[in-house]
Amino acid sequence: MASGTGSPCGACKFLRRKCAADCIFAPYFCSEQGPARFAAIHKVFGASNVSKLLLHVPVADRCEAVVTIAYEAQARIKDPVYGCVAIFSLYSNR
C-alpha cells in the first residue's frame, strides 16, 4: 500500500478499489497526485494492459517504464493518431 498508511495508491484510488500489499501500481502512483496521472494511462491503455506490461519489465526499470507510458498516454490524448511521434517530428524538423 502507498506509504503504509492504509490509503490506496493513486491508481487504486482512481479505479475505486482496495490497494493490495503487492499492488504493482503503488510504487509509481502516490495517493495524492497519482489518480490524475493514472487517469490518462487508464484511458489510453487500460489498467489491465499496463499491469501486465509492468510484470514483464524488470523491477529496476519499471519507474522509467511508467514515466514513458504516462508520456505516451498524454501525447495520445492530445493527438490520437500520432501520439508522441508528432512531438518528435515537430522537433526533428527544426
TORKOL-4160 file (C-alpha; in steps of 0.2 Angstrom, whole numbers, padded with zeros to 4 digits, m for minus):
94
<pt num="1" X="0000" Y="0000" Z="0000"/>
<pt num="2" X="0005" Y="0018" Z="m0003"/>
<pt num="3" X="0016" Y="0024" Z="0011"/>
<pt num="4" X="0009" Y="0011" Z="0024"/>
<pt num="5" X="m0005" Y="0022" Z="0029"/>
<pt num="6" X="m0019" Y="0011" Z="0023"/>
<pt num="7" X="m0024" Y="0023" Z="0010"/>
<pt num="8" X="m0025" Y="0016" Z="m0008"/>
<pt num="9" X="m0012" Y="0021" Z="m0021"/>
<pt num="10" X="m0017" Y="0034" Z="m0034"/>
<pt num="11" X="m0021" Y="0020" Z="m0047"/>
<pt num="12" X="m0032" Y="0010" Z="m0035"/>
<pt num="13" X="m0040" Y="0027" Z="m0029"/>
<pt num="14" X="m0044" Y="0031" Z="m0047"/>
<pt num="15" X="m0051" Y="0013" Z="m0050"/>
<pt num="16" X="m0060" Y="0014" Z="m0034"/>
<pt num="17" X="m0053" Y="m0002" Z="m0027"/>
<pt num="18" X="m0044" Y="m0008" Z="m0012"/>
<pt num="19" X="m0025" Y="m0007" Z="m0014"/>
<pt num="20" X="m0017" Y="m0024" Z="m0010"/>
<pt num="21" X="0000" Y="m0025" Z="m0002"/>
<pt num="22" X="0008" Y="m0032" Z="m0018"/>
<pt num="23" X="m0001" Y="m0019" Z="m0029"/>
<pt num="24" X="0010" Y="m0016" Z="m0045"/>
<pt num="25" X="0005" Y="0002" Z="m0046"/>
<pt num="26" X="0008" Y="0008" Z="m0028"/>
<pt num="27" X="0027" Y="0012" Z="m0030"/>
<pt num="28" X="0023" Y="0023" Z="m0045"/>
<pt num="29" X="0007" Y="0032" Z="m0042"/>
<pt num="30" X="0006" Y="0041" Z="m0025"/>
<pt num="31" X="m0011" Y="0043" Z="m0016"/>
<pt num="32" X="m0011" Y="0062" Z="m0019"/>
<pt num="33" X="m0006" Y="0065" Z="m0037"/>
<pt num="34" X="m0007" Y="0048" Z="m0043"/>
<pt num="35" X="m0026" Y="0047" Z="m0048"/>
<pt num="36" X="m0024" Y="0061" Z="m0061"/>
<pt num="37" X="m0008" Y="0054" Z="m0068"/>
<pt num="38" X="m0016" Y="0037" Z="m0069"/>
<pt num="39" X="m0032" Y="0043" Z="m0077"/>
<pt num="40" X="m0023" Y="0046" Z="m0094"/>
<pt num="41" X="m0014" Y="0029" Z="m0093"/>
<pt num="42" X="m0030" Y="0020" Z="m0090"/>
<pt num="43" X="m0040" Y="0030" Z="m0103"/>
<pt num="44" X="m0027" Y="0026" Z="m0117"/>
<pt num="45" X="m0020" Y="0009" Z="m0112"/>
<pt num="46" X="m0031" Y="0001" Z="m0099"/>
<pt num="47" X="m0026" Y="m0004" Z="m0081"/>
<pt num="48" X="m0025" Y="m0022" Z="m0085"/>
<pt num="49" X="m0014" Y="m0020" Z="m0100"/>
<pt num="50" X="m0002" Y="m0009" Z="m0090"/>
<pt num="51" X="m0001" Y="m0021" Z="m0076"/>
<pt num="52" X="0003" Y="m0035" Z="m0087"/>
<pt num="53" X="0016" Y="m0024" Z="m0096"/>
<pt num="54" X="0024" Y="m0020" Z="m0080"/>
<pt num="55" X="0025" Y="m0038" Z="m0074"/>
<pt num="56" X="0036" Y="m0041" Z="m0090"/>
<pt num="57" X="0048" Y="m0026" Z="m0086"/>
<pt num="58" X="0062" Y="m0029" Z="m0073"/>
<pt num="59" X="0058" Y="m0021" Z="m0057"/>
<pt num="60" X="0074" Y="m0009" Z="m0059"/>
<pt num="61" X="0066" Y="m0002" Z="m0075"/>
<pt num="62" X="0048" Y="m0001" Z="m0070"/>
<pt num="63" X="0049" Y="0018" Z="m0064"/>
<pt num="64" X="0056" Y="0023" Z="m0081"/>
<pt num="65" X="0043" Y="0012" Z="m0090"/>
<pt num="66" X="0029" Y="0021" Z="m0080"/>
<pt num="67" X="0036" Y="0038" Z="m0085"/>
<pt num="68" X="0037" Y="0033" Z="m0103"/>
<pt num="69" X="0019" Y="0026" Z="m0103"/>
<pt num="70" X="0012" Y="0041" Z="m0095"/>
<pt num="71" X="0021" Y="0052" Z="m0108"/>
<pt num="72" X="0014" Y="0042" Z="m0122"/>
<pt num="73" X="m0004" Y="0042" Z="m0114"/>
<pt num="74" X="m0003" Y="0061" Z="m0113"/>
<pt num="75" X="0003" Y="0063" Z="m0131"/>
<pt num="76" X="m0011" Y="0050" Z="m0137"/>
<pt num="77" X="m0024" Y="0061" Z="m0128"/>
<pt num="78" X="m0018" Y="0077" Z="m0137"/>
<pt num="79" X="m0015" Y="0068" Z="m0154"/>
<pt num="80" X="m0024" Y="0051" Z="m0155"/>
<pt num="81" X="m0017" Y="0047" Z="m0172"/>
<pt num="82" X="0002" Y="0051" Z="m0170"/>
<pt num="83" X="0004" Y="0052" Z="m0151"/>
<pt num="84" X="0022" Y="0056" Z="m0146"/>
<pt num="85" X="0028" Y="0054" Z="m0164"/>
<pt num="86" X="0020" Y="0071" Z="m0168"/>
<pt num="87" X="0031" Y="0079" Z="m0154"/>
<pt num="88" X="0047" Y="0070" Z="m0160"/>
<pt num="89" X="0043" Y="0076" Z="m0178"/>
<pt num="90" X="0040" Y="0094" Z="m0173"/>
<pt num="91" X="0057" Y="0095" Z="m0165"/>
<pt num="92" X="0066" Y="0085" Z="m0178"/>
<pt num="93" X="0061" Y="0096" Z="m0192"/>
<pt num="94" X="0069" Y="0111" Z="m0184"/>
